[in-house]
C-alpha cells in the first residue's frame, strides 16, 4: 500500500461540522452520478503557502512551505478495469472519461487537463492499471497562488495509488506528481506537490531538491500566519509573454551564461544546467554567486544567448529554453533579463538558508525571520518582477499592523500574500481590518500549519452521521 496516511476528519480540520456536511454531500453526489455503485474511500490533498524561497525550486534551491486546510477531496471507487470517470461537484465543469492505457492531455485549459496529467504520469511512471470512479470538490481558490492545480494533481495521483494498492513512498509519489504536472507545459519546480503530499501538522516543511527530494518538518513557535487575497487572479499555466515559464527560461539562460563566461562550457546542453548546479561547479558560496551574477549582461536575446554559447538559435531554444513537451518557454525576440532574475534566485536562496539557520536556533530571532520575509518580497518585486500593486499594498498594511514580516506567496502576479505575526496578537481585530484590505475576502488565519495528503475512510464518515 502507498504510505498515504489515514486520518479522521478531526485530525485534518478544525471546522468538523462543515467538513462532515461536505463529505456527506460527496457521498450523495457519488450515488447520483454512479447509480448501483458504492464508493470505497476519500482522498484529500491540500494547497500550500510558502514562507520563504520563492521562484527558486526550479533552480534547485530549497523552499519552506506548509500545507493549509483548503484542499481537494475525491470520493473514490476502484474499477475492475482500467477505465476512469471523474466528475466534479460543480456540474458546470466537464466530466473526465478515459482509460489508463490511452490518456491524452486535453488542449482546453480546464480541470481535466490536470486530471489527465496525473493519470498519465501514474500509468507511465508506476504502471498503474486500476481505474477509478470519482467525484471531487475543492476549496483551494483557483488562480490564488495557493496551488489549487497541484492539490488537484496530487489528490488524483493519491487516489490512483490507493485504488491500485501501489507500493509507493510519499517522496516518490511527490516526484511523480512533479513530473506529471510538467506534462501540461508548465516548467514546475516541485515545491507545490511536495508540500501537498509531505507536509506535517503544526510544522513548516523544508523541501530540498538536490541531490534528491528530501522534506524535513520544523516547528516554529510563538508565531501565527495570516494569508490574504489580493483579488488579482494569477494563473501561471496560462501562456504569457512575461510570466512563469519565461522566468524559468531566464534562469536557465543565466545558468548557462555563468558557465560560459567563467570558462566552463556547458557539457550537457540537452539537460539544462540550473543555478544551484552552476554554483556547485564553480565552487562558489552565496556571496560569490551574487558577485558572479553581477557580471552577467543585463539582458540578452535568444540570438545573443546562442552566440555566447556557440550554438544555433534553434538548439538554444530546443535544448535549453523549452519545457518537457519541447515547447518554447518564451516567445521569440523577447529579451531575457538574466542578471536581475539570477540575482533574485541567488539572494533568495541565501535568505532561505539564513531563515532555516535562524529558525533552528534554541531561541530564534523572530524579528530577523520577519525581515528576511519582507526582503524576499522586495526582491520578488524589483528583481523578479512578479508582484503587483495589490500585493505590495497588502504587505505594507500587514507590516503596519504589527507583522514581523510579509511577502507575496506563490508565483505572484496576483494571488495571495502571507504575513507572520506574534502569537500573542489578537488576530480577530487584524482579520477584520484585513478583510477591507483584501478586496473584501476574509483572510485565512493559520495558528498552526496543516498536514499533507490523507485518506479518509468511509466508515469514519458513516460513524459521524
Protein Blocks (a to p, Z undefined) as FASTA:
>chain_A
ZZbdcddfklmmmblmlmmmmmmmmmmmmmmmmghiacfbdcdddddddfbhphklmnop
acdddddfbdcdddddddfbfbdcdddfblkbccddddfklcccdfbdcfklmmmmmmmm
mmmmnopabdcddddddfbdghklnommlmmmmmmmmmmmmmnopacdfklmmmmmmmmm
mmnopacfhlmmmmmmmpcehiacdddfbfbdcddddddehiacddddehiacdfkbccf
blfklmmmmmmmmmmmmmmmnopacfblmlccdfklmmmmnopafklmmmmmmmpcfbdc
fklmmmmnopafklmmmmmmccfkopafbdehiacdfklmmmmmmmmmmmmmmmmmmmmp
mbacfklmmmmmmmmmmmmmmmnopacfklmmmmmmmmmnopabdcdedjbjnajddddd
dfklcfklmmmmmmmmnnopacdddfbacdddddddfklmmmmZZ
